[in-house]
Amino acid sequence: MINGRMLAILLGVTTLALILIGTVWPVPSAAAYAGGERLVRSSSTPESAVATLGDQLRAHAWNKAYNSFANKAQFTQQEFEHDVTGHSSSLRTYATLEQVDVTPLHESDHDAEIRVKMHWSNVVGSSESSRDLHVVKSGDHWEIEWPIVKEAIVPPQVIAVNYLRWDVIYRGAGDDWGAQDVEAPHVRIIDMHPVQRAEGLVILGELLNEDVIPAYVSVTATLLSKNQSPLAAEGSFDKISHLLLPKQVTPFLIAFPNTMLSDVGSIRMTPTSVLVAASADPVIEIANQQLNPTPGASLTGQLINQSGQIVNVAHVLGTFYDKTGQVVWVDDEYIDQPLLPQTPVAFEIHIPHDLASNVSTQRTVVATYSSEGAQ
Amino acid sequence: MKLRILHALCGLTATLLACSFANGATLILPDTIPAGSAFSIQTTGSGTGTLYIFSTGHVLKRDVQLGQTTYFAPGSLFISGHYLAVVTGHSFTETGSFDVLPETKPAQLSFIAKPSRLPVGLHNGITGAVYVFDTYYNLVLAPTLVSFELAGPSGTIQKRDEMAHFGAVWTEMDSTNEQGNAKFVARAGDISSSRVVGQVPGDPCGLRMSAQRSSQQVQLVTDPVRDCHGNAVPDGTIVTFTASYNGLQSTIDQPIKHGTAQITLSAPTGAMFSVASGVAMGNQIRWEK
């Protein structure tokens, strides 16, 4: 009994001691996250100055970061915050800065060029952004000149939008049993191609809305063994543009990790479509699309919102074809900044290096979401 | 002891007499009964009993006087099928069976037309299936002639006559070349049922665009977009414009508005424009101005 009391007292004292130590001498990163004043990283070198800025950005210590800039007279703190987190609501607005990589590019006694790569995590995955910072020496420490990118100003104008919109009246709960609903849109898989990758089996293809009404689509693939028993079933999830307007085509990719094509006898594809209300607006131009060769093969281009409303989230899907026109790869990228009217936003979709040499042509589609209206 | 043996013999004799009497009670049943019609069942014997008539989903119970005829009013049995009749008393059971047949004259048609919306000019694109029922929704098993008629928006008519066997028949029709609602009618005798099938334009056909300078840019405009039967492709259909120059490519998915699709974009001399919609390709233009 006495030993038990002693153990309880010992544990309690130890816990209190650890709390005291953590409070008095916190780990710097923990203090930074807690918004404490104990974030002490020396600005005695350009790298440490930029690393300190990274800690402040992660801790949302906007005031400290802003006050540390050498060129803060050129912009306001609010403009700086908007530059980092986005001017309008977008994926970046709700992203968390996970990690900051600092790479010196050039350094002298008086100034330095430092590349900072920021790794963000958001609801659809991760993204990266980088800035080249000019750092200048001021007395015994270094100060950063933040390369502010101010919010694009869309000139006052009227953009006439007589866009088309489909509304749907579904059968109601009070309708007679058996009353017919509007028939679902007719969609068709126009291409399907299994590919064996190191990480597993991937099914690539394209889906066409051949109807005259909009469709919310998805595709499910069921792998059947050689004796026709089901092996596994997977859906396209977000590797597809779910909203298809009439005669629109989307690529899709369905992944079966750790599955070998040689074990598969056949594949059963099940496209599904649901009639939904939709709008033909906004129209997005995908400009300057370019296939860039290896190393670092990629598809780059720009999205230009031709409509008047802000697009908060854009999802770019690239379909890559070989010389015979067969789909060899499908990949995507979420744009973590909003698409302002008439304002180009760059995108880059990476192509696996082992497939890059097979890619001859591509087709890009973009799916959008606007918080102001349906899409 | 002798008295006990005598009592036992008397009991046995009474039981045998009762059994022999019960075996004499029989059911006299019709072989078939038209659904919903009146009918009667004759029993033999004497005394009282209970008559049960049942099949899948239907049961009748009557207290009957054995040796008399039991009458059933019209509509007592209306579900077609095989019925079992059982008459029971204190110590006997007698069974028999008969069939209730559906009426031979159709009274209801259940007509299923699929799909409710399809492109024009599709061979055997419309399927119509009919189930023929009598007044009581029994499938009419006798061969029945069913006429199908599809009237297009402009009044063109397709007809098919098919014989329903065991209450079911189906046919296929071509969608007509004109967009609009087609009336699909199935008729058996003087009974008919109709459905509306929406016929929508098919894929764009002969898609063609033109290019002209618009200020410092190029305006691409399609001709009125029509399908291969001359129907206007509906507004909202996506037309994809592509501009290619020096390894760069720009695409715009533009919906048709007021019958045509148009875009304005920047393009240098030598740019190649192409247009497509769904799986239909259009013309190409090389910009030389």
Interface residues (C-beta under 8 A of the other chain):
Chain A: N162 Y163 L164 W166 Q180 V182 E183 H186 I190 L208 E210 D211 V212 P214 L245 P246 K247 Q248 V249 A280 V283 I284 E285 I286 A287 N288 Q289 Q290 L291 G301 Q306 Q362 R363 T364 V365
Chain B: P115 S116 R117 L118 P119 V200 P201 D203 P204 P234 D235 G236 T237 I238 V239 G247 L248 Q249 S250 T251 I252 D253 Q254 P255 K257 I263 L265 S277 G278 V279 A280
